[in-house]
Amino acid sequence: MDLLKDAEMLARVPLFSGMSPAERKLLVFTGQVLCFGDGETLMRQGEPADCAYVILEGNAEVLAETAGDSFVVAMLGPHSMPGEIGVLINEPRTATVRAKGKVRALRISPDVFVRLATSRPDTALHVMRQLSRHIANDLHAMASLREALQQAQADAAAARAAAAH
């Protein structure tokens, strides 16, 4: 792939769709295209958010890690951007992202990302709207998971009660 094709691909990334073609070319030019093999880690939960990635090709899984265990919470494909929130709020990673098969990704530094995201008021507003959608989707997913957990707990309690009789 070349710079122009990768820059065109960034137009399909919701966070960058409001940027000009020149801004997207700058992102590709200042970024670093990296390739990951199956099972390789793009980022690890708890580590500093030193970059964001745009998945150009392939798929990755998002893993939440708990005491001694990890589980897949989401799958990401091309045009996904893991790590953007950590870069913006300068907080450690909240999840691990691991390649599922071969992945080609654009690594974007925090300085470039923040500078481009805030370069023009309309671009900043677009980025805020996209991140707000992302957060709203996460909140909806958490509410659904909470309901499923409550139902599973109620079913387990009912099964225990039925077994006790």
Contacts in CASP RR format, 6 or more apart in sequence:
PFRMAT RR
TARGET T0000
AUTHOR 0000-0000-0000
METHOD contacts of the structure
MODEL  1
MDLLKDAEMLARVPLFSGMSPAERKLLVFTGQVLCFGDGETLMRQGEPAD
CAYVILEGNAEVLAETAGDSFVVAMLGPHSMPGEIGVLINEPRTATVRAK
GKVRALRISPDVFVRLATSRPDTALHVMRQLSRHIANDLHAMASLREALQ
QAQADAAAARAAAAH
1 33 0 8 1.000
1 56 0 8 1.000
1 104 0 8 1.000
3 25 0 8 1.000
3 28 0 8 1.000
3 29 0 8 1.000
4 25 0 8 1.000
6 28 0 8 1.000
6 33 0 8 1.000
6 56 0 8 1.000
6 106 0 8 1.000
7 21 0 8 1.000
7 24 0 8 1.000
7 25 0 8 1.000
7 27 0 8 1.000
7 28 0 8 1.000
8 24 0 8 1.000
9 54 0 8 1.000
9 56 0 8 1.000
9 78 0 8 1.000
9 79 0 8 1.000
10 16 0 8 1.000
10 19 0 8 1.000
10 24 0 8 1.000
10 27 0 8 1.000
10 28 0 8 1.000
10 54 0 8 1.000
10 106 0 8 1.000
11 17 0 8 1.000
11 21 0 8 1.000
11 24 0 8 1.000
12 78 0 8 1.000
12 79 0 8 1.000
13 54 0 8 1.000
13 79 0 8 1.000
13 80 0 8 1.000
13 81 0 8 1.000
14 79 0 8 1.000
14 130 0 8 1.000
14 133 0 8 1.000
15 81 0 8 1.000
15 84 0 8 1.000
15 117 0 8 1.000
15 126 0 8 1.000
15 127 0 8 1.000
15 130 0 8 1.000
15 131 0 8 1.000
16 23 0 8 1.000
16 24 0 8 1.000
16 27 0 8 1.000
16 54 0 8 1.000
17 126 0 8 1.000
18 122 0 8 1.000
18 123 0 8 1.000
18 126 0 8 1.000
19 27 0 8 1.000
19 116 0 8 1.000
19 123 0 8 1.000
19 126 0 8 1.000
23 116 0 8 1.000
23 119 0 8 1.000
23 123 0 8 1.000
26 112 0 8 1.000
26 116 0 8 1.000
27 106 0 8 1.000
27 108 0 8 1.000
27 112 0 8 1.000
27 113 0 8 1.000
27 116 0 8 1.000
28 106 0 8 1.000
30 108 0 8 1.000
30 109 0 8 1.000
30 112 0 8 1.000
31 106 0 8 1.000
31 107 0 8 1.000
31 108 0 8 1.000
31 109 0 8 1.000
31 112 0 8 1.000
32 106 0 8 1.000
32 107 0 8 1.000
33 56 0 8 1.000
33 104 0 8 1.000
33 105 0 8 1.000
33 106 0 8 1.000
33 107 0 8 1.000
34 104 0 8 1.000
34 105 0 8 1.000
34 106 0 8 1.000
34 107 0 8 1.000
35 102 0 8 1.000
35 103 0 8 1.000
35 104 0 8 1.000
35 105 0 8 1.000
36 42 0 8 1.000
36 60 0 8 1.000
36 99 0 8 1.000
36 102 0 8 1.000
36 103 0 8 1.000
36 104 0 8 1.000
36 105 0 8 1.000
37 99 0 8 1.000
37 101 0 8 1.000
37 102 0 8 1.000
37 103 0 8 1.000
38 99 0 8 1.000
38 100 0 8 1.000
38 101 0 8 1.000
38 102 0 8 1.000
39 98 0 8 1.000
39 99 0 8 1.000
39 100 0 8 1.000
39 101 0 8 1.000
40 98 0 8 1.000
40 99 0 8 1.000
40 103 0 8 1.000
41 96 0 8 1.000
41 97 0 8 1.000
41 98 0 8 1.000
41 99 0 8 1.000
42 53 0 8 1.000
42 60 0 8 1.000
42 82 0 8 1.000
42 97 0 8 1.000
42 98 0 8 1.000
42 99 0 8 1.000
42 103 0 8 1.000
42 105 0 8 1.000
43 49 0 8 1.000
43 53 0 8 1.000
43 82 0 8 1.000
43 83 0 8 1.000
43 93 0 8 1.000
43 95 0 8 1.000
43 96 0 8 1.000
43 97 0 8 1.000
44 93 0 8 1.000
44 96 0 8 1.000
45 63 0 8 1.000
45 64 0 8 1.000
45 65 0 8 1.000
45 92 0 8 1.000
45 93 0 8 1.000
45 94 0 8 1.000
45 95 0 8 1.000
45 96 0 8 1.000
46 92 0 8 1.000
46 93 0 8 1.000
46 94 0 8 1.000
47 92 0 8 1.000
47 93 0 8 1.000
48 92 0 8 1.000
48 93 0 8 1.000
49 83 0 8 1.000
49 86 0 8 1.000
49 87 0 8 1.000
49 89 0 8 1.000
49 90 0 8 1.000
49 91 0 8 1.000
49 92 0 8 1.000
49 93 0 8 1.000
49 110 0 8 1.000
50 109 0 8 1.000
50 110 0 8 1.000
51 83 0 8 1.000
51 87 0 8 1.000
51 107 0 8 1.000
51 108 0 8 1.000
51 109 0 8 1.000
51 110 0 8 1.000
52 81 0 8 1.000
52 82 0 8 1.000
52 83 0 8 1.000
52 84 0 8 1.000
52 86 0 8 1.000
52 87 0 8 1.000
52 107 0 8 1.000
52 108 0 8 1.000
52 110 0 8 1.000
52 113 0 8 1.000
53 81 0 8 1.000
53 82 0 8 1.000
53 83 0 8 1.000
53 97 0 8 1.000
53 105 0 8 1.000
53 106 0 8 1.000
53 107 0 8 1.000
53 108 0 8 1.000
54 79 0 8 1.000
54 80 0 8 1.000
54 81 0 8 1.000
54 105 0 8 1.000
54 106 0 8 1.000
54 108 0 8 1.000
55 76 0 8 1.000
55 77 0 8 1.000
55 78 0 8 1.000
55 79 0 8 1.000
55 80 0 8 1.000
55 81 0 8 1.000
55 82 0 8 1.000
55 103 0 8 1.000
55 104 0 8 1.000
55 105 0 8 1.000
56 78 0 8 1.000
56 104 0 8 1.000
56 105 0 8 1.000
56 106 0 8 1.000
57 78 0 8 1.000
57 102 0 8 1.000
57 103 0 8 1.000
57 104 0 8 1.000
58 77 0 8 1.000
58 78 0 8 1.000
58 99 0 8 1.000
58 100 0 8 1.000
58 101 0 8 1.000
58 102 0 8 1.000
58 103 0 8 1.000
58 104 0 8 1.000
59 75 0 8 1.000
59 76 0 8 1.000
59 77 0 8 1.000
59 99 0 8 1.000
59 100 0 8 1.000
59 101 0 8 1.000
59 103 0 8 1.000
60 75 0 8 1.000
60 76 0 8 1.000
60 77 0 8 1.000
60 80 0 8 1.000
60 82 0 8 1.000
60 97 0 8 1.000
60 98 0 8 1.000
60 99 0 8 1.000
60 100 0 8 1.000
60 103 0 8 1.000
61 72 0 8 1.000
61 74 0 8 1.000
61 75 0 8 1.000
61 76 0 8 1.000
61 97 0 8 1.000
61 98 0 8 1.000
61 100 0 8 1.000
62 72 0 8 1.000
62 73 0 8 1.000
62 74 0 8 1.000
62 75 0 8 1.000
62 76 0 8 1.000
62 82 0 8 1.000
62 95 0 8 1.000
62 96 0 8 1.000
62 97 0 8 1.000
63 70 0 8 1.000
63 71 0 8 1.000
63 72 0 8 1.000
63 73 0 8 1.000
63 95 0 8 1.000
63 96 0 8 1.000
63 97 0 8 1.000
63 98 0 8 1.000
64 70 0 8 1.000
64 71 0 8 1.000
64 73 0 8 1.000
64 95 0 8 1.000
64 96 0 8 1.000
65 95 0 8 1.000
65 96 0 8 1.000
70 96 0 8 1.000
73 95 0 8 1.000
75 100 0 8 1.000
76 82 0 8 1.000
76 97 0 8 1.000
82 95 0 8 1.000
82 97 0 8 1.000
83 93 0 8 1.000
83 97 0 8 1.000
84 113 0 8 1.000
84 131 0 8 1.000
85 94 0 8 1.000
85 131 0 8 1.000
85 134 0 8 1.000
86 92 0 8 1.000
86 93 0 8 1.000
86 94 0 8 1.000
87 108 0 8 1.000
87 110 0 8 1.000
87 113 0 8 1.000
87 114 0 8 1.000
88 113 0 8 1.000
88 114 0 8 1.000
88 117 0 8 1.000
88 131 0 8 1.000
90 110 0 8 1.000
116 123 0 8 1.000
117 123 0 8 1.000
117 124 0 8 1.000
117 127 0 8 1.000
118 124 0 8 1.000
118 127 0 8 1.000
END
